[in-house]
Amino acid sequence: MEFVYRFPVVRGIQAGTKFYIAMVPLKMLSKMFLVDDEEFILPEYRAQRKLNEARIPVISRYILDNRDSYVFSALAASIDGEFSFEENDINHDTGILEVSMDAHFLINDGQHRKSAILAALKEDPTLENETISIVFYADQGLKRSQQIFTDLNKNAVKTSNSISELYDSRDEMAVITRNVIWNIEFLNIYTDKEKDILGKFSSSLFTLNTFYTANKSIVGRNQNGDYESFLLSYWDLVVKNMKQWKDLRNREITKVDLRENFIATQSIVIQAFGRIGNYFYSNEVEMELYLEKIEKINWSRNAKQWYMRAVGKNGRIITNKKAAMLISNVIKKEIGIPLTQEEKNAEEALKKTIEE
């Protein structure tokens, strides 16, 4: 090999196959992974999925906006060409990986990260000497490359929205939602902070993501000022005035009974309360006088007022945005809040649907 790349690496073995891990300067990525016409090749003849161009600016912006704290996992690549490993005299699993400059590096995992890094470099060249780890495999043909891509991605578990919001310190709404939940005892006890979907016999009634989504509806685009105190006051009043929630606290009803016979803990109802909260956030009124009236609302699953709003013809809970509006309409009427024109139109449309 006359002209070579030289990478200081650590050698490892998986399934009897050697691989090499190198720390590569970001400025090298454009030289190693040349742009080609792979996106025009049929899927069965590619080593991985087609690049999703829409993801690149999102990831690139993440790098640029978090210049002092961004993190990336390793890229995985196959070496299609000649290479050799010159081991260290002391530690035989460290050394220099020499790769012919005529060889090709094929991305097995991380194509979007790689493309986003290159885009970020164009905006901020000072990134060029920062590094990313690359795991190198010997290329064993298209079939093996496809299998590596499948294995790396098939067994990856996407984190739930709830746990992302639990750990995210950059998203102000996530931080505030956590604080609100932690400071209201009932919600802290019964909110699952890891899962997005609860099982029938879960010890929790709500998910963190449910309140995160509702809080975004409450505040909308007006996220200036101290809205944390408003959200804390609002949800505290809701908790105090939801009869079935109080019954559960007083052990007058079980969680199973609450789930099966009432809609009061359904995610779509929390989203409806998000719409109610937005009214109070946007209008200077004494919300305590209104919210104390929700204690009189009939949250029974079989109540006629929830038919085709919260409960469909098949008896299942409806979970779309329209349902959140229609449920909030009932709450508004019960507590004395006027409906918007859009909400009035939704009521007319529902009436026609039921009459048909």
DOROVO-691596 format. One record per residue (C-alpha): residue number from 1; residue in three letters; x, z, y. Coordinates in steps of 0.1 Angstrom, whole numbers, plus 5000, padded with zeros to 4 digits. Layout:
BEGIN
+-----+---------+------+------+-------+
! num ! residuo ! east !   up ! north !
+-----+---------+------+------+-------+
! NUM !     ALA !    X !    Z !     Y !
...
+-----+---------+------+------+-------+
This chain:
BEGIN
+-----+---------+------+------+-------+
! num ! residuo ! east !   up ! north !
+-----+---------+------+------+-------+
!   1 !     MET ! 5000 ! 5000 !  5000 !
!   2 !     GLU ! 5018 ! 4988 !  5031 !
!   3 !     PHE ! 4995 ! 5002 !  5059 !
!   4 !     VAL ! 4976 ! 5033 !  5051 !
!   5 !     TYR ! 4954 ! 5061 !  5065 !
!   6 !     ARG ! 4969 ! 5095 !  5059 !
!   7 !     PHE ! 4944 ! 5124 !  5056 !
!   8 !     PRO ! 4955 ! 5160 !  5050 !
!   9 !     VAL ! 4929 ! 5171 !  5023 !
!  10 !     VAL ! 4918 ! 5197 !  4998 !
!  11 !     ARG ! 4912 ! 5183 !  4963 !
!  12 !     GLY ! 4883 ! 5195 !  4942 !
!  13 !     ILE ! 4866 ! 5187 !  4909 !
!  14 !     GLN ! 4828 ! 5183 !  4902 !
!  15 !     ALA ! 4815 ! 5171 !  4869 !
!  16 !     GLY ! 4850 ! 5162 !  4859 !
!  17 !     THR ! 4854 ! 5139 !  4889 !
!  18 !     LYS ! 4880 ! 5145 !  4916 !
!  19 !     PHE ! 4869 ! 5145 !  4953 !
!  20 !     TYR ! 4888 ! 5152 !  4985 !
!  21 !     ILE ! 4878 ! 5170 !  5017 !
!  22 !     ALA ! 4894 ! 5160 !  5050 !
!  23 !     MET ! 4889 ! 5171 !  5087 !
!  24 !     VAL ! 4886 ! 5138 !  5106 !
!  25 !     PRO ! 4887 ! 5134 !  5144 !
!  26 !     LEU ! 4854 ! 5120 !  5157 !
!  27 !     LYS ! 4872 ! 5092 !  5174 !
!  28 !     MET ! 4882 ! 5079 !  5139 !
!  29 !     LEU ! 4847 ! 5073 !  5127 !
!  30 !     SER ! 4842 ! 5040 !  5145 !
!  31 !     LYS ! 4874 ! 5027 !  5129 !
!  32 !     MET ! 4866 ! 5040 !  5094 !
!  33 !     PHE ! 4829 ! 5031 !  5092 !
!  34 !     LEU ! 4826 ! 4996 !  5106 !
!  35 !     VAL ! 4792 ! 4983 !  5116 !
!  36 !     ASP ! 4779 ! 4958 !  5091 !
!  37 !     ASP ! 4748 ! 4939 !  5082 !
!  38 !     GLU ! 4736 ! 4963 !  5055 !
!  39 !     GLU ! 4703 ! 4969 !  5072 !
!  40 !     PHE ! 4693 ! 4933 !  5063 !
!  41 !     ILE ! 4701 ! 4938 !  5026 !
!  42 !     LEU ! 4672 ! 4945 !  5002 !
!  43 !     PRO ! 4669 ! 4982 !  4994 !
!  44 !     GLU ! 4679 ! 4978 !  4958 !
!  45 !     TYR ! 4712 ! 4964 !  4969 !
!  46 !     ARG ! 4720 ! 4991 !  4994 !
!  47 !     ALA ! 4738 ! 5024 !  4988 !
!  48 !     GLN ! 4712 ! 5043 !  5008 !
!  49 !     ARG ! 4682 ! 5041 !  5030 !
!  50 !     LYS ! 4679 ! 5019 !  5061 !
!  51 !     LEU ! 4691 ! 5035 !  5093 !
!  52 !     ASN ! 4663 ! 5049 !  5114 !
!  53 !     GLU ! 4673 ! 5040 !  5149 !
!  54 !     ALA ! 4648 ! 5064 !  5165 !
!  55 !     ARG ! 4667 ! 5094 !  5150 !
!  56 !     ILE ! 4700 ! 5085 !  5166 !
!  57 !     PRO ! 4693 ! 5094 !  5203 !
!  58 !     VAL ! 4676 ! 5127 !  5192 !
!  59 !     ILE ! 4707 ! 5138 !  5173 !
!  60 !     SER ! 4730 ! 5125 !  5200 !
!  61 !     ARG ! 4712 ! 5144 !  5226 !
!  62 !     TYR ! 4714 ! 5175 !  5205 !
!  63 !     ILE ! 4753 ! 5172 !  5206 !
!  64 !     LEU ! 4754 ! 5165 !  5243 !
!  65 !     ASP ! 4730 ! 5193 !  5253 !
!  66 !     ASN ! 4747 ! 5218 !  5231 !
!  67 !     ARG ! 4783 ! 5209 !  5238 !
!  68 !     ASP ! 4796 ! 5244 !  5231 !
!  69 !     SER ! 4775 ! 5252 !  5200 !
!  70 !     TYR ! 4765 ! 5221 !  5181 !
!  71 !     VAL ! 4772 ! 5221 !  5143 !
!  72 !     PHE ! 4772 ! 5194 !  5116 !
!  73 !     SER ! 4775 ! 5195 !  5079 !
!  74 !     ALA ! 4800 ! 5172 !  5061 !
!  75 !     LEU ! 4797 ! 5135 !  5057 !
!  76 !     ALA ! 4800 ! 5121 !  5022 !
!  77 !     ALA ! 4818 ! 5087 !  5017 !
!  78 !     SER ! 4831 ! 5066 !  4988 !
!  79 !     ILE ! 4865 ! 5048 !  4991 !
!  80 !     ASP ! 4862 ! 5012 !  4980 !
!  81 !     GLY ! 4899 ! 5002 !  4976 !
!  82 !     GLU ! 4933 ! 5016 !  4969 !
!  83 !     PHE ! 4942 ! 5052 !  4976 !
!  84 !     SER ! 4965 ! 5079 !  4962 !
!  85 !     PHE ! 4969 ! 5116 !  4965 !
!  86 !     GLU ! 5003 ! 5132 !  4972 !
!  87 !     GLU ! 4999 ! 5169 !  4962 !
!  88 !     ASN ! 5017 ! 5198 !  4979 !
!  89 !     ASP ! 5046 ! 5214 !  4961 !
!  90 !     ILE ! 5032 ! 5249 !  4965 !
!  91 !     ASN ! 4994 ! 5244 !  4963 !
!  92 !     HIS ! 4987 ! 5214 !  4940 !
!  93 !     ASP ! 4951 ! 5211 !  4953 !
!  94 !     THR ! 4961 ! 5204 !  4989 !
!  95 !     GLY ! 4981 ! 5174 !  5000 !
!  96 !     ILE ! 4979 ! 5140 !  5017 !
!  97 !     LEU ! 4953 ! 5114 !  5008 !
!  98 !     GLU ! 4967 ! 5079 !  5015 !
!  99 !     VAL ! 4941 ! 5052 !  5018 !
! 100 !     SER ! 4949 ! 5015 !  5022 !
! 101 !     MET ! 4937 ! 5001 !  5055 !
! 102 !     ASP ! 4922 ! 4972 !  5035 !
! 103 !     ALA ! 4899 ! 4997 !  5018 !
! 104 !     HIS ! 4863 ! 5002 !  5029 !
! 105 !     PHE ! 4846 ! 5036 !  5035 !
! 106 !     LEU ! 4810 ! 5036 !  5024 !
! 107 !     ILE ! 4787 ! 5064 !  5037 !
! 108 !     ASN ! 4768 ! 5082 !  5009 !
! 109 !     ASP ! 4753 ! 5108 !  5031 !
! 110 !     GLY ! 4753 ! 5113 !  5069 !
! 111 !     GLN ! 4747 ! 5078 !  5083 !
! 112 !     HIS ! 4725 ! 5092 !  5111 !
! 113 !     ARG ! 4750 ! 5119 !  5120 !
! 114 !     LYS ! 4778 ! 5094 !  5121 !
! 115 !     SER ! 4758 ! 5070 !  5143 !
! 116 !     ALA ! 4747 ! 5098 !  5166 !
! 117 !     ILE ! 4783 ! 5110 !  5170 !
! 118 !     LEU ! 4794 ! 5075 !  5180 !
! 119 !     ALA ! 4766 ! 5073 !  5206 !
! 120 !     ALA ! 4775 ! 5108 !  5220 !
! 121 !     LEU ! 4812 ! 5097 !  5222 !
! 122 !     LYS ! 4802 ! 5069 !  5246 !
! 123 !     GLU ! 4786 ! 5094 !  5270 !
! 124 !     ASP ! 4812 ! 5121 !  5265 !
! 125 !     PRO ! 4847 ! 5109 !  5255 !
! 126 !     THR ! 4860 ! 5145 !  5255 !
! 127 !     LEU ! 4844 ! 5148 !  5220 !
! 128 !     GLU ! 4870 ! 5124 !  5205 !
! 129 !     ASN ! 4894 ! 5150 !  5192 !
! 130 !     GLU ! 4868 ! 5173 !  5177 !
! 131 !     THR ! 4865 ! 5170 !  5140 !
! 132 !     ILE ! 4840 ! 5167 !  5112 !
! 133 !     SER ! 4846 ! 5172 !  5075 !
! 134 !     ILE ! 4843 ! 5142 !  5052 !
! 135 !     VAL ! 4840 ! 5145 !  5014 !
! 136 !     PHE ! 4857 ! 5114 !  4999 !
! 137 !     TYR ! 4848 ! 5101 !  4964 !
! 138 !     ALA ! 4864 ! 5071 !  4946 !
! 139 !     ASP ! 4839 ! 5042 !  4947 !
! 140 !     GLN ! 4825 ! 5035 !  4913 !
! 141 !     GLY ! 4802 ! 5007 !  4923 !
! 142 !     LEU ! 4767 ! 5003 !  4938 !
! 143 !     LYS ! 4749 ! 5021 !  4910 !
! 144 !     ARG ! 4771 ! 5052 !  4914 !
! 145 !     SER ! 4769 ! 5052 !  4952 !
! 146 !     GLN ! 4731 ! 5050 !  4950 !
! 147 !     GLN ! 4731 ! 5080 !  4926 !
! 148 !     ILE ! 4753 ! 5100 !  4949 !
! 149 !     PHE ! 4729 ! 5094 !  4978 !
! 150 !     THR ! 4699 ! 5103 !  4956 !
! 151 !     ASP ! 4716 ! 5135 !  4942 !
! 152 !     LEU ! 4726 ! 5147 !  4977 !
! 153 !     ASN ! 4692 ! 5142 !  4992 !
! 154 !     LYS ! 4668 ! 5149 !  4963 !
! 155 !     ASN ! 4679 ! 5184 !  4959 !
! 156 !     ALA ! 4681 ! 5192 !  4996 !
! 157 !     VAL ! 4653 ! 5216 !  5007 !
! 158 !     LYS ! 4638 ! 5210 !  5042 !
! 159 !     THR ! 4635 ! 5243 !  5060 !
! 160 !     SER ! 4600 ! 5253 !  5070 !
! 161 !     ASN ! 4590 ! 5252 !  5107 !
! 162 !     SER ! 4584 ! 5289 !  5106 !
! 163 !     ILE ! 4619 ! 5298 !  5096 !
! 164 !     SER ! 4634 ! 5273 !  5120 !
! 165 !     GLU ! 4614 ! 5290 !  5148 !
! 166 !     LEU ! 4625 ! 5324 !  5135 !
! 167 !     TYR ! 4662 ! 5316 !  5138 !
! 168 !     ASP ! 4661 ! 5292 !  5168 !
! 169 !     SER ! 4676 ! 5308 !  5199 !
! 170 !     ARG ! 4676 ! 5276 !  5220 !
! 171 !     ASP ! 4638 ! 5270 !  5219 !
! 172 !     GLU ! 4624 ! 5294 !  5245 !
! 173 !     MET ! 4589 ! 5291 !  5230 !
! 174 !     ALA ! 4602 ! 5301 !  5196 !
! 175 !     VAL ! 4620 ! 5331 !  5211 !
! 176 !     ILE ! 4589 ! 5342 !  5230 !
! 177 !     THR ! 4566 ! 5337 !  5200 !
! 178 !     ARG ! 4588 ! 5359 !  5179 !
! 179 !     ASN ! 4588 ! 5386 !  5206 !
! 180 !     VAL ! 4550 ! 5384 !  5208 !
! 181 !     ILE ! 4545 ! 5387 !  5171 !
! 182 !     TRP ! 4570 ! 5416 !  5168 !
! 183 !     ASN ! 4553 ! 5435 !  5196 !
! 184 !     ILE ! 4518 ! 5433 !  5182 !
! 185 !     GLU ! 4517 ! 5455 !  5151 !
! 186 !     PHE ! 4488 ! 5437 !  5133 !
! 187 !     LEU ! 4504 ! 5403 !  5138 !
! 188 !     ASN ! 4538 ! 5416 !  5128 !
! 189 !     ILE ! 4525 ! 5430 !  5096 !
! 190 !     TYR ! 4504 ! 5400 !  5086 !
! 191 !     THR ! 4525 ! 5370 !  5098 !
! 192 !     ASP ! 4548 ! 5353 !  5074 !
! 193 !     LYS ! 4580 ! 5344 !  5093 !
! 194 !     GLU ! 4594 ! 5320 !  5067 !
! 195 !     LYS ! 4566 ! 5299 !  5052 !
! 196 !     ASP ! 4543 ! 5273 !  5067 !
! 197 !     ILE ! 4518 ! 5274 !  5039 !
! 198 !     LEU ! 4504 ! 5306 !  5024 !
! 199 !     GLY ! 4493 ! 5310 !  4988 !
! 200 !     LYS ! 4459 ! 5324 !  4979 !
! 201 !     PHE ! 4472 ! 5358 !  4971 !
! 202 !     SER ! 4499 ! 5360 !  4998 !
! 203 !     SER ! 4503 ! 5394 !  5015 !
! 204 !     SER ! 4503 ! 5375 !  5048 !
! 205 !     LEU ! 4474 ! 5360 !  5067 !
! 206 !     PHE ! 4492 ! 5339 !  5093 !
! 207 !     THR ! 4525 ! 5319 !  5097 !
! 208 !     LEU ! 4549 ! 5321 !  5126 !
! 209 !     ASN ! 4545 ! 5283 !  5131 !
! 210 !     THR ! 4507 ! 5287 !  5135 !
! 211 !     PHE ! 4512 ! 5310 !  5166 !
! 212 !     TYR ! 4541 ! 5289 !  5178 !
! 213 !     THR ! 4519 ! 5258 !  5179 !
! 214 !     ALA ! 4490 ! 5277 !  5195 !
! 215 !     ASN ! 4513 ! 5292 !  5222 !
! 216 !     LYS ! 4525 ! 5257 !  5231 !
! 217 !     SER ! 4488 ! 5247 !  5235 !
! 218 !     ILE ! 4482 ! 5278 !  5257 !
! 219 !     VAL ! 4511 ! 5271 !  5281 !
! 220 !     GLY ! 4511 ! 5234 !  5279 !
! 221 !     ARG ! 4536 ! 5218 !  5303 !
! 222 !     ASN ! 4535 ! 5247 !  5327 !
! 223 !     GLN ! 4564 ! 5267 !  5312 !
! 224 !     ASN ! 4577 ! 5280 !  5345 !
! 225 !     GLY ! 4577 ! 5317 !  5352 !
! 226 !     ASP ! 4570 ! 5347 !  5330 !
! 227 !     TYR ! 4545 ! 5334 !  5304 !
! 228 !     GLU ! 4557 ! 5358 !  5277 !
! 229 !     SER ! 4538 ! 5387 !  5293 !
! 230 !     PHE ! 4507 ! 5366 !  5295 !
! 231 !     LEU ! 4509 ! 5356 !  5258 !
! 232 !     LEU ! 4515 ! 5392 !  5248 !
! 233 !     SER ! 4485 ! 5404 !  5267 !
! 234 !     TYR ! 4463 ! 5375 !  5255 !
! 235 !     TRP ! 4470 ! 5379 !  5217 !
! 236 !     ASP ! 4468 ! 5417 !  5220 !
! 237 !     LEU ! 4433 ! 5413 !  5234 !
! 238 !     VAL ! 4424 ! 5388 !  5206 !
! 239 !     VAL ! 4436 ! 5412 !  5179 !
! 240 !     LYS ! 4417 ! 5441 !  5194 !
! 241 !     ASN ! 4384 ! 5422 !  5195 !
! 242 !     MET ! 4384 ! 5403 !  5162 !
! 243 !     LYS ! 4360 ! 5424 !  5142 !
! 244 !     GLN ! 4372 ! 5413 !  5107 !
! 245 !     TRP ! 4408 ! 5420 !  5117 !
! 246 !     LYS ! 4398 ! 5455 !  5128 !
! 247 !     ASP ! 4379 ! 5459 !  5095 !
! 248 !     LEU ! 4410 ! 5450 !  5076 !
! 249 !     ARG ! 4431 ! 5475 !  5095 !
! 250 !     ASN ! 4405 ! 5502 !  5088 !
! 251 !     ARG ! 4404 ! 5491 !  5051 !
! 252 !     GLU ! 4367 ! 5482 !  5053 !
! 253 !     ILE ! 4375 ! 5447 !  5040 !
! 254 !     THR ! 4402 ! 5433 !  5017 !
! 255 !     LYS ! 4425 ! 5404 !  5025 !
! 256 !     VAL ! 4410 ! 5384 !  4996 !
! 257 !     ASP ! 4375 ! 5390 !  5009 !
! 258 !     LEU ! 4387 ! 5381 !  5044 !
! 259 !     ARG ! 4402 ! 5348 !  5033 !
! 260 !     GLU ! 4373 ! 5338 !  5010 !
! 261 !     ASN ! 4343 ! 5347 !  5031 !
! 262 !     PHE ! 4354 ! 5343 !  5067 !
! 263 !     ILE ! 4373 ! 5318 !  5087 !
! 264 !     ALA ! 4389 ! 5343 !  5111 !
! 265 !     THR ! 4424 ! 5340 !  5097 !
! 266 !     GLN ! 4424 ! 5302 !  5093 !
! 267 !     SER ! 4452 ! 5283 !  5111 !
! 268 !     ILE ! 4427 ! 5260 !  5127 !
! 269 !     VAL ! 4410 ! 5290 !  5143 !
! 270 !     ILE ! 4443 ! 5302 !  5157 !
! 271 !     GLN ! 4447 ! 5267 !  5172 !
! 272 !     ALA ! 4412 ! 5270 !  5187 !
! 273 !     PHE ! 4423 ! 5303 !  5203 !
! 274 !     GLY ! 4452 ! 5283 !  5217 !
! 275 !     ARG ! 4427 ! 5262 !  5236 !
! 276 !     ILE ! 4409 ! 5293 !  5248 !
! 277 !     GLY ! 4442 ! 5308 !  5259 !
! 278 !     ASN ! 4450 ! 5277 !  5279 !
! 279 !     TYR ! 4418 ! 5282 !  5299 !
! 280 !     PHE ! 4428 ! 5318 !  5309 !
! 281 !     TYR ! 4464 ! 5307 !  5315 !
! 282 !     SER ! 4452 ! 5279 !  5339 !
! 283 !     ASN ! 4424 ! 5299 !  5356 !
! 284 !     GLU ! 4427 ! 5332 !  5374 !
! 285 !     VAL ! 4399 ! 5352 !  5357 !
! 286 !     GLU ! 4397 ! 5386 !  5342 !
! 287 !     MET ! 4402 ! 5376 !  5306 !
! 288 !     GLU ! 4396 ! 5411 !  5292 !
! 289 !     LEU ! 4359 ! 5409 !  5302 !
! 290 !     TYR ! 4355 ! 5376 !  5283 !
! 291 !     LEU ! 4376 ! 5383 !  5252 !
! 292 !     GLU ! 4358 ! 5416 !  5244 !
! 293 !     LYS ! 4328 ! 5394 !  5236 !
! 294 !     ILE ! 4345 ! 5377 !  5206 !
! 295 !     GLU ! 4337 ! 5408 !  5186 !
! 296 !     LYS ! 4301 ! 5396 !  5184 !
! 297 !     ILE ! 4310 ! 5361 !  5170 !
! 298 !     ASN ! 4299 ! 5355 !  5134 !
! 299 !     TRP ! 4331 ! 5344 !  5116 !
! 300 !     SER ! 4314 ! 5341 !  5082 !
! 301 !     ARG ! 4324 ! 5309 !  5064 !
! 302 !     ASN ! 4288 ! 5302 !  5056 !
! 303 !     ALA ! 4276 ! 5306 !  5092 !
! 304 !     LYS ! 4256 ! 5275 !  5103 !
! 305 !     GLN ! 4276 ! 5272 !  5135 !
! 306 !     TRP ! 4308 ! 5263 !  5116 !
! 307 !     TYR ! 4294 ! 5234 !  5096 !
! 308 !     MET ! 4313 ! 5202 !  5104 !
! 309 !     ARG ! 4334 ! 5222 !  5129 !
! 310 !     ALA ! 4355 ! 5244 !  5106 !
! 311 !     VAL ! 4340 ! 5237 !  5073 !
! 312 !     GLY ! 4333 ! 5202 !  5059 !
! 313 !     LYS ! 4306 ! 5189 !  5037 !
! 314 !     ASN ! 4328 ! 5196 !  5007 !
! 315 !     GLY ! 4332 ! 5233 !  5017 !
! 316 !     ARG ! 4368 ! 5229 !  5026 !
! 317 !     ILE ! 4384 ! 5240 !  5059 !
! 318 !     ILE ! 4388 ! 5211 !  5084 !
! 319 !     THR ! 4423 ! 5211 !  5099 !
! 320 !     ASN ! 4425 ! 5184 !  5125 !
! 321 !     LYS ! 4427 ! 5186 !  5163 !
! 322 !     LYS ! 4390 ! 5177 !  5167 !
! 323 !     ALA ! 4381 ! 5208 !  5146 !
! 324 !     ALA ! 4402 ! 5230 !  5169 !
! 325 !     MET ! 4382 ! 5217 !  5199 !
! 326 !     LEU ! 4348 ! 5221 !  5182 !
! 327 !     ILE ! 4357 ! 5257 !  5171 !
! 328 !     SER ! 4369 ! 5266 !  5206 !
! 329 !     ASN ! 4336 ! 5252 !  5220 !
! 330 !     VAL ! 4317 ! 5278 !  5200 !
! 331 !     ILE ! 4340 ! 5305 !  5212 !
! 332 !     LYS ! 4337 ! 5293 !  5248 !
! 333 !     LYS ! 4299 ! 5294 !  5246 !
! 334 !     GLU ! 4299 ! 5328 !  5230 !
! 335 !     ILE ! 4321 ! 5344 !  5257 !
! 336 !     GLY ! 4308 ! 5325 !  5287 !
! 337 !     ILE ! 4334 ! 5299 !  5294 !
! 338 !     PRO ! 4323 ! 5264 !  5306 !
! 339 !     LEU ! 4331 ! 5234 !  5285 !
! 340 !     THR ! 4351 ! 5205 !  5299 !
! 341 !     GLN ! 4336 ! 5170 !  5299 !
! 342 !     GLU ! 4357 ! 5161 !  5269 !
! 343 !     GLU ! 4344 ! 5191 !  5250 !
! 344 !     LYS ! 4308 ! 5182 !  5260 !
! 345 !     ASN ! 4313 ! 5147 !  5246 !
! 346 !     ALA ! 4327 ! 5161 !  5214 !
! 347 !     GLU ! 4295 ! 5182 !  5211 !
! 348 !     GLU ! 4273 ! 5152 !  5215 !
! 349 !     ALA ! 4293 ! 5133 !  5189 !
! 350 !     LEU ! 4291 ! 5161 !  5165 !
! 351 !     LYS ! 4253 ! 5164 !  5170 !
! 352 !     LYS ! 4249 ! 5127 !  5161 !
! 353 !     THR ! 4271 ! 5130 !  5130 !
! 354 !     ILE ! 4251 ! 5159 !  5117 !
! 355 !     GLU ! 4218 ! 5141 !  5124 !
! 356 !     GLU ! 4228 ! 5110 !  5105 !
+-----+---------+------+------+-------+
